[in-house]
Amino acid sequence: MLKREVVEAAAAGRFAIHAVRSVDEAIELLTGVSAGVPDVTGAYPEASINGRAAHRLRELSKQKLKLLAAAARRGATQRTPAQ
């Protein structure tokens, strides 16, 4: 149950309370941008929130692989007998 103050503030229009069924629905409500629906391959539309998130995660994954490869190269040349 909501506190009386919350109900009064909502009734006064200071904020709204929305029931949502999913995080995607909440994202769309908060941002006004479609969360996106995956196609048959599981890919989301590029302009959707989930499409943008997937793109960013791919970028971060590529950066991580580059950093790991560089660290491995440095490690191969900087190892000491104790390692």
C-alpha positions as CSV (number, residue, x, y, z in Angstrom):
1,M,0.0,0.0,0.0
2,L,1.2,3.5,-0.8
3,K,1.7,6.1,1.9
4,R,-0.9,8.8,2.1
5,E,1.6,11.4,1.2
6,V,2.5,9.5,-2.0
7,V,-1.2,9.2,-3.0
8,E,-1.8,12.9,-2.3
9,A,1.3,13.9,-4.4
10,A,0.2,11.8,-7.3
11,A,-3.3,13.1,-7.1
12,A,-1.9,16.7,-7.1
13,G,0.0,15.9,-10.3
14,R,3.5,16.2,-8.8
15,F,4.3,12.8,-10.3
16,A,2.7,9.7,-11.8
17,I,2.7,6.1,-10.9
18,H,2.6,3.6,-13.7
19,A,2.3,-0.2,-13.5
20,V,4.5,-2.0,-16.0
21,R,4.9,-5.6,-16.9
22,S,8.6,-5.6,-17.9
23,V,11.8,-3.6,-17.8
24,D,11.3,-2.9,-21.6
25,E,7.9,-1.4,-20.9
26,A,9.4,0.8,-18.2
27,I,12.3,1.9,-20.4
28,E,9.9,2.9,-23.1
29,L,7.8,4.8,-20.6
30,L,10.8,6.7,-19.1
31,T,12.6,7.5,-22.3
32,G,9.9,7.6,-25.0
33,V,12.2,5.4,-27.1
34,S,11.2,1.9,-28.2
35,A,12.9,-0.9,-26.3
36,G,12.8,-2.9,-29.5
37,V,11.6,-6.4,-30.4
38,P,14.2,-8.9,-31.6
39,D,14.0,-10.3,-35.1
40,V,14.2,-14.0,-35.9
41,T,18.0,-13.9,-35.5
42,G,17.7,-12.2,-32.0
43,A,18.9,-8.8,-33.3
44,Y,17.2,-5.7,-32.1
45,P,16.5,-2.6,-34.3
46,E,19.6,-0.4,-34.2
47,A,17.7,2.7,-33.0
48,S,15.9,0.9,-30.2
49,I,17.2,1.0,-26.6
50,N,18.1,-2.7,-26.7
51,G,19.7,-2.3,-30.1
52,R,21.9,0.5,-28.8
53,A,22.7,-1.5,-25.7
54,A,23.7,-4.5,-27.8
55,H,25.9,-2.4,-30.0
56,R,27.6,-0.8,-27.0
57,L,28.2,-4.2,-25.5
58,R,29.8,-5.4,-28.7
59,E,32.1,-2.4,-28.7
60,L,33.1,-3.0,-25.1
61,S,33.8,-6.7,-25.9
62,K,36.1,-5.7,-28.8
63,Q,37.9,-3.2,-26.6
64,K,38.4,-5.9,-23.9
65,L,39.8,-8.4,-26.4
66,K,42.2,-5.8,-27.7
67,L,43.4,-4.9,-24.2
68,L,43.8,-8.6,-23.2
69,A,45.8,-9.3,-26.4
70,A,48.0,-6.3,-25.7
71,A,48.5,-7.4,-22.1
72,A,49.3,-11.0,-23.3
73,R,51.9,-9.6,-25.7
74,R,53.5,-7.5,-23.0
75,G,53.4,-10.4,-20.5
76,A,55.2,-12.7,-23.0
77,T,58.1,-10.2,-23.2
78,Q,58.1,-9.2,-19.6
79,R,57.9,-12.5,-17.7
80,T,60.6,-13.3,-15.2
81,P,61.7,-16.9,-14.3
82,A,59.7,-16.7,-11.0
83,Q,56.5,-16.4,-13.0
